[in-house]
Amino acid sequence: MRAKYRLRDIMLWIVRELTGKGYATPEDGKLYDHVARKFYKRDWVAEQIADTFSEFLPSDTNNQNITILDKAAGTGIVSEALLKKGFKVRASDINRSQLELLKSKYPDIEIVKEDLNKEIKNVSDNSVSGITQVAATRYFTVEGQRLFIKEAYRVLKQDGILIWPVFRSEVLIGKMKAGLKLKTTSGGVAKLLREYGFEILETKTIRYGLARMMNCNLVVAQK
């Protein structure tokens, strides 16, 4: 991976994000991974999510019997943090080139090409302990957001945990892409989760930058 990217590359990443062009090549995936870690501190946010799962899920000798679904996993920044905690991870994304970058670093991880807005395939009812998605709100359709929650409730074990990070930076982009009915605030997401039977355990704010725009609220819900 290149140590630095030119400003033109950064601008290209921003355009791809805003226009939904995605990341078709391995180099695109590396660009995303670099920018996400360097400018948006996603690895630090990922560590907070992994710590939160450890806090709320039943303790296990080495966590290897605890499976967590990382939806819209991208290059696996969150998956990495979960793996380091000893969790078993199923990482899925619509873009295989990004998942293969993760697979190259962690050959034993399960990767699945899967649309965030569609049903979760080949995962049994009441079979996993946790589920999350990070910075994926802008990719949801209104119907897809509701289906994701419904599917999360289906696959989670009783007392399983869903962690939904709400980024301030995604509020406007999400509304622009999917319309005003998309839930993009922590309050709106929490209300929607309750509609489908989840109990909200806590909502905590983590800051990964100086500006309030860089705040992230972790909505922690239990089945």
N, C-alpha and C positions, 0 to 999 in steps of 0.2 A: 504494500500500500504506500502511496506517495506520502511523504511527511507533511507537505503543504499543498494546498490548492489555490489556484489563482482566483482573483476576484471574479473573473468571468465564469469560473466553475461554480462559485457560490451563487451568483446571479442565475445561472442555469438551473441550479437546484431549486431556488425560490420559484422560478417560472414553472418548473415541473410540478411543484407542490400546488401552486395556485390554479394551474390548468388541469391538474389530474392526469398528467402524461405518464406518470409512473417511472419505473426504472427497468429498462428492458435488458441491459447488459450487466455482466459482473462489475465492470468499471462504474456503471451507474450506482450499483449497490455499495461499492466502496466509497463513492462520493457521499451518498446518503449517510453511511455509517460515520464517516469522518465529521461531517457537519453536525450531525445529531449529537455526537459526543463532545465536540469542541465548543459549539456555540449554544447548544440547548441542554448540555449537562445531562443527557438522557441516562448515562451510566450511573450518575448519582441518584437520580429519581428512581432508577431500577433498583438500586440498593435499598431505598426506603420502602419500596413495594415488597421486596423479598423479606425485609425485616418485619413488615406488617403481617405478612402471611405467617411467619414464624411465631409472631405474638398471638395470633388468633386461632391457628390450627392446633389440633391436639399434638402434644409432643410425641416424638418418635425417636428411636435410638439414633438413626442417621437420616431420617426423612425419606429414605428410598421407597417407602410404601405410600408416600404422599404424592399424588399426581396433580399437576397444575397445567391447565391449558393456557398457553400464551397466544391469544388471537391477534391477527395483524402484526405478527412478530417481527416483520422486516428482517434485518440482519441479526436479530436475536440479542439485542442489548439487555432486554429484560430476562430473556431465557438464560443468558449467561449468569446474571445475578442469582437467579433461582437455582441453577445448577451448582453454583458455588456454595449454596446453603444445603445442598444434598437432595433437593427435591427432584423428582422425576418430571420431565417436561415434555409436553406435546406442543411443538411450535408450528403454527399455521399462518399462511399468508397467501395472497393472490399472486405474488410475484416469486417465481421459483429461483430466479438468479440471486435474490437476497437470501433466501433460505439456504441455498447451496454455500454461500459465504459462511453462514453459521455452521453448516454441516462439516465444512473443511476444518473448522476449529474443534468441533465436538462430534466426532464421527458416530458416536452411539446415540445421539439425540434423535428423537422421532420428529420428522418434518413432514408437513402435509400441505399441498397446494389447495387452498380453500378460500372461498369468497366470504368476507366478513358479513355480508348481507344475506347469506343463505344459511340453510340448516347445517348443523354440525354433523358431519357424516362419520359413521363407524365409531361412535362413542356411545356406550350403553347408558341407559337411565341410571341415576344414582351411583355413578362409578368414579367420579373424580372429586378431589378435595378442594380445589380452587380453580378460579378462572379470572383472567384479566385481559385488558387491551390497553395499550398506551398510545396516546396521541392519534387515535383512530376516529375520534368523533367526526372529524371533517370528511371521513369516507363513508359514513353511514347515510342511508336513505332513512326517511321517517319510518317506513315499514320495516327496514332492516334493523333499525335500532330496537324496535319492539320485539322482533323475532330473536335477536341476540339475547335479550333478557329472558324471553320464554325458553329458549334453548339452554341458557345457563342454568335456569331453575331445573330443567329436566335432567341435565347430566350431573349436577352437583349432588353429592351425598347429603343426607340430613346433617345440618350444622355446617355444611360447606360454605366457603367464603368467596365472595366476588369483590374484587377491588377495582373501582372505576376511577382513574385519574381524570380530573377535569382541569384542563389548562385554559387560563384566561385568553391566551392567544388563539384558541380554537373557536371561541364563541361566535365571532363575526364570520369567520370562514365557513363554519358549519351552517349557519343560517343562510349565507349567500348560496351555498351549494344545494342544500336540501329543503330550504324554506323555513318559515317561522315556527312550524310545528316541531322541528327537531329540538330535543332537549339538550342544551349545551351548558347549562349552569349546574352547580352541585345541588342546588335546591330542586331544580327541575328533574335531574337524573334521580335523586333520592325519591321524589314523589312517584316517578315512573316505576322504580324498583319496588316500592311498596304496593303498587297496583298489582304486581305479579306475585306478591306473596313474600317478598324479602323483608327482613327486619334490618333497619339501619343501625349498625353498632356505633359508628362514629364517622365524623368528617373532620379530617385534620389538614391543615395548610402547611405545605412545605415550600420553601423559597429556594430557587436555584439561580437567582440573579438579583441585582439591586432594584430593578424596576418591578412595580406591582404586576406588570404584564407577564413577568416571569414566575408568578405564583402558580402553584398546582394544588388543588384540593383532592385528597384521596377520600373517596366515598367508600366506606367499608360496609358491606352488606352480608347478611347470613341467611341461608335457606332455613 
